[in-house]
């Protein structure tokens, strides 16, 4: 009883915002403890290449939530030349829909400008994820996707959790990459796994100040047909 009372007092003292900022570090030490022992890469590009190496030159469907200026989707397209592969980016191109730490709403806006990649396999669906999902789903469902790779670069908990939940509806296992992991993306992944009974296995990471920054993993929805 004393312990519970003390925890309640501590929670009231630190406040909800501080608690949410500290929670990812606790989850890293408990539910995601295996991350400490997976391979570490010096750069995100090395991590991305490691993921691409696992699919060799097989057909890939690459989906990116959060495009900004198109660097990462362009990188994957250049590194994976299979002509049957497809690269689809989703973004409002209006910046963050809400504040993200010190970054205010609207940060990362391109003023609506869509990147010019110069690869016919690359396309973009413009709009907030809630508005663009139906178009993406129509393009993915019932098709041979080859190896599905999803890049979660939305930064925010709300956006990442929404994207994870929608991709889950496809019912297939896939490779996932998180770009700002230790923080809101980690919380979104943990809540998604708990609420959807999905499993995750971690494959590689980069570090910033000793904590995972970019993370490569494999996600298996509860009803997935493993690919």
N, C-alpha and C positions, 0 to 999 in steps of 0.2 A: 504494500500500500504506500509506504514511504517513497519507494522508487517511482511509482506512477505519479504521485503528487509532485515529486521533484521534476519529472519529465514535463508535466503540464506547466509548471512554473517556468521552466526553461523555454518551452515553446512559446509561452505568452511573452517572455522577455525578448527573444530574438525576432519575433514577428514572422509572418508567413513568407515574405519575400526572401529573407535570409535563409529560412528553412528550405525553400525551394532551390536556392543557390547551392546549399550544402548537400542536399540529398543525392545528387549524382555521384559524389565522391563516396558516399556510403554504399551505394549500389555497386560501384566498381569493386569494392572490397568484398562484396557478398555475392549477389546473384550473377555478376559478370566478372568474377575473379579470374576466370581463365584468360582474360585479355592480357594479364601480366606476363603470361608465358608464350604468347604467340609471336611470330616473327615481327621485328621492328624494321621499318624502312626509313631511309634518310629523307626522302621527298614523297610528296603525294603522287608524283608521276611514276616513281618506282613502285608504289603500292598499286596504282592503276594497272601498270604493266604486268604485275604479278597476277592480278585478276584476269587480265586478258590472256595470259599464258595458259590458264586453266581451260579455256575454251578453244585454244589454238585458232584455226581459221574457220571454224564452224559458223553457221549462220547465227547472228546475234540480233535480238531486239533490245535496244538500249533506250531506257526511259529516264529522263532527268526532270526532277521536281526542283525548280529554281535554276534558271539559266544565266541570268545577268547578261554579261557581254559575250557569252558563248565559248569561253576558253575550254572548259572541260568537255563539252559535247563535241567540239571540234577536234580536241586531242584524241578522244576515243575513235572518232570517225577516221582520222588519219592513221591511227595505229592498227585499225582493223579493216583491211581492204576487201573483205568478202562482199561481192556485189549484191548478194541477197540480203545483207544485213540492213537494219533500219534504225535510225536514231531520231527519237522524238523528244523535244524539249517543251516543258510546260512552264509558263511564267506570265505574270501580268505585265511585266516590264514597266511597272509603276513603283517598284520598290517594296519595302516591307509593309505589310498591311497593319502592323502594330509595332509599338516600341520593342526593341530587343536589347536589353541591358542599356548601355549608353547610346546605342544607335537608335535614333528616333524613327517613327513611322515615315516611310518614303525613302529611307536610305537604300541605296543600290538601284535607284530608278534609272532607266535609260530614256526617260521621257517617251516611252512607248515604242522606241526603236527596236526592231528585231534584228539579231545578228545576221550578217551576211557570211555564211560559211563556205559557199561555193562547192557544195557536194549534194547531188540530187537525192542521196539517201537520207539527208538531214532535213527535218521539218519541225515546225513549231506550232503549238496551239496556244494562242494568246488569251489570257484571262486568269482570274483567280481559280484556284484548283477546284473549288466547289462548282464553278461554272463550266470548266473545261473537261471535267472527268468524263461526262457522257460521250463526248467526241472521242476521247482516248479509248474508252471501253469499247466503243463500236469498231475501232480500228484493231483492237487486240483480241477480243473474244471470238472463239471459234476458228482461230487461225493457227498455223504452225509458226510459233514464235522462235523456234530454235532455242538458244540459251538466252533466258531473260536476265538482263542486268538492270538494276534500278539504282540511280544515283540520287540520294536524298540530300539536297543542298538548300533546303528551305529555311534552315536555322531555327525557326520557331517551333515550340512544342505543338501548338495547335495545327499548324500547317503540316508538320511531319506526321503527327498522329493520324490526321485525315488521309494523307497519302498512303501510309502503311495500311490503314484499314481498307482502303479502296483496292489497292493491289492485292490484298488478301482475298478479295472476292473472285479473283481469277482462278484461285485454287491450285496454283502450281508453285513448286519450289523455285527459288531464284537466288542469284547473287546480288547483294546489296552493298552500297558504299555510302557511308555517312561522312559529311565534310566538316562538321563542327560537332564532334560527338559528345565530348564531356560537357554536358550542359543540357539544354532543352531537348536536343535530339536523343540523348541517352534516356531521358525520362519518357519520351514518347515511345521509344522502342520497348522499354520495360513495361509500360502500361499496355501497349499493344499486345505483347507476348502474353501477359496475364489475362487480358480480356478476351483474346481470340484463341487461347490455348495453342499458340504457335511456338516453334522452337527456333533457336538461333545458335549457330556455331561460328566462332570467330576465326578468321584466317590471317589477318595481318593488320598492322597499324602504323601510324606515324605518331610522334610525340611532340608536345609543346609543354615546356616546364615540367616534364616528367609524367604528364597525363596524356591519354589518347586524344589525338586531334582528328585525323582521318582514320576511319576503321572500315575494313573489308570483312564481310561475313556472308554466311548463307542462311537464308530464312526459309523455313518449311511451315506453311500454313497447316492447320490441323487436318484438313481434307486434301492435302496436296498429293499429286502423282509425281513422284520424284523424277527430275530430269537431269 
